[in-house]
Amino acid sequence: MLDLKRVLAAAPKKPDGSPLRPLMTPWGEAILDAKRTNETEPTGDNEPIALHPHPQFERDSFHSLNGFWDYAIVDCENPAAAWLTAAPPTTWDGEIRVPFSPEAPLSGVNRQLQPSQLLWYRRCVPAPQLEERQLLILHFEAVDYACRCIVNGREVGTHTGGYLPMSFDITSESVMGAGQLDILLCVRDPSDAGVQLRGKQRLERGGIWYTAQSGIWQTAWWEVVPETYMRQARILPRADEGLLEIHVTTNVPARETLHVTLRSEGSVVAQGSAVAEERFPDQLLKERESSLAFCVTLAVPDPHLWSPDDPFLYQLELQLGSDIVHSYCAFRTVSVQPDGEGVPRLFLNHQPLFVEGVLDQGYWPDGLLTAPSDEALIFDIETMKAAGFNLLRKHIKVEQDRWYYHCDRLGMLVWQDMVSGGDPLSAWHSSYKPTLLRASWNAKRDNNPKAWAHLSAASEEYRAEWLASCVLTVRYLENHPSVVVWGLFNEAWGQFNSDAAVQAVRLIDPTRPIDATSGWYDQGGGDFLSVHNYFRPLQVYRDFAKPPRAFVLSEFGGISFPVPGHCALDTEYGYGSAADPEAFRTELDQVIRQAEALEAAGCTGFVYTQLSDVEEETNGLLTYDRRINKLDLP
């Protein structure tokens, strides 16, 4: 029976405009303390988040551009067009600490970019000395939302999409710069005034919606590479066959031989080489790859399998001429299949695994979508693992690549959501109706334009961007063994043609199960009947799809317990509340035990809401500032 009292208590309230109370994580505080004790801001490797962004594709020539840049926020009549043509400002508003957005306290700016404005960045730095037949590649790991890059007065490229990386060859601009690089970046971000992918960001935050951010929010960097260099590597371990398949593409057709070395704890396990002669199938290509590729297959008999209890990683070295890339891989299988009694479950390495997960929004009070340090990323993972959880559902966000690396090496499974966007969300169709009327869950079809209008997916521009971003996200994260499930749509938000989306993802990655529709409005596709249950007694629902899929409780719980002195607001939001630490632990223990008991009834796992408090939401296991673990309170 529906608990109407809890439904009414959790009903979203109109944002009251109250400012957020300043909160600092220990790592953010350390950044500010370092600034206070130095006359000048540290540079290079001493900057926040200056570690290599891609441990799975790492060269020694990495150089961080994190640190203080000049910035200016400029009013604009038509930002949708002007970001492509606008001239740089002649004066600057001040300095911004990259990679934190201007809305984030750690940026030093604390200003909200409006849809009617453009955000400009500038940094002048010495150019590296290039040898003959070397290139200089400029990287931005993530810029929200659309950006145009100018180096030494020449435009080098544009990019749209706020969650995936971009790169520009600035070799010519470096040569013409007489030893200097003058880097300019123009950014446009309509936030929720547009239809683009934006996740949980809103200009008017409140309840389950959080402060919008903009601009550079992950590492900016460069690297020096040979004239012919490896652009991408697809790492395809085939554990059951004892084989490792490596596909590598290059920036230009390559005559060199690719050499691959696989090591286990320093000892060589296998080696192989190949010349570029294979034609890549279109569905295996990543963005901007040529179809000519290298393929090396190594025999790895009886591979050491990766699991949460034994997250074993092999070391990889890829060499093409003078280009050397350091990487790693792991062997494991993941699938949904019937157990010995015919019940569909999630299997890891051909053994049923009961998933005990936590919803992870990836938000921080001092950095917003940007974690204040690498140690902060590690802290969240290790703390949840110590609490007994084996999975994090990265919720409607693509995290920085180092987070997935830490999940790989620490043994934390990842249920990866795609980022949502689209037209203004209908609270009735996306929340109220499915919460009140469970019969509506299977009544709405998502394969026609009339449904799209109710599900925020009426915009053709949005639908095209979602599909392209979904494909690129799968390609971007596919090498990480920790990623075990792709989640496509959440609670009807931006949902359209979910069965077709499943087919598209299955085509490019047949190795992972897919959660097509997390919450409700299930279309019978994917590998899971994925249910959110905050207000009804926990139970396993029958799946009418043929063949039946694994049942997963992909969200539940959400007990609110605000800890005084560690809350961003005086108001609170959750799906139930506890008055004190003892009541919180008692209710949490009760709902976790109820969820665990569902395993015997056919459930393959659960995801508790959530890892930490976020702004008005106070239903985290940790406080928003990560200073208090509510499970440890006396």
Buried (B, 14 or more C-beta within 10 A) or exposed (E): EEBEEBBEBBEBEEBEEEEBBEBBBBBBBBBBEBBEEEEEBBBEEEBBBBBBBBBBBBBEBBBBBBBBBBBBBBEBEEBEEBBEEBEBBEEBBEBBBBBBBBBBBBBBBEBBBBBEBBBBBBBEBEBBEEEEEBBBBBBBBBBBBBBBBBBBEEBBBBBBBBBBBBBBBBBBBBEEBEEEBBBBBBBBBBBBBBBBBBBBBBBEBBBBBBBBBBBBBBBBBBBBBBBBBBBBBBBBBBBEEBBBBBBBBBBEEBEBBBBBBBBBEEEEBBEBEBEBEEEBEEEBBBEEBBEBBBBBBBEBEEBBBBBBEEBBBBBBBBBBBBBBBBBBBBBBBBBBBBBEEEBBBBBBBEEBBBBBBBBBBBBBBBBBBBBBBBEBBBBBBEBBBEBEBBBBBBBBBBBBBBBBBBBBBBBBBBBBBBBBBBBEBBEEBBBBBBBBEBEBBEEBEBEEEEBBBBBBBBBEEBBEBBBBBBBBBBBBBBBBBBBBBBBBBBBBBBBBBBBBBBEBBBEBBEBBBBBBBBBBBBBBBBBBBBBBBBBBEBBBBEBEBEEBBBBBBBBBBBBBBBBEEBBBBEBBBBBBBBEEBEEBBEBBEEBBEBBBEBBEEBBBBBBBBBBBBBBBBBBBBBBBBBBBBBBEEE
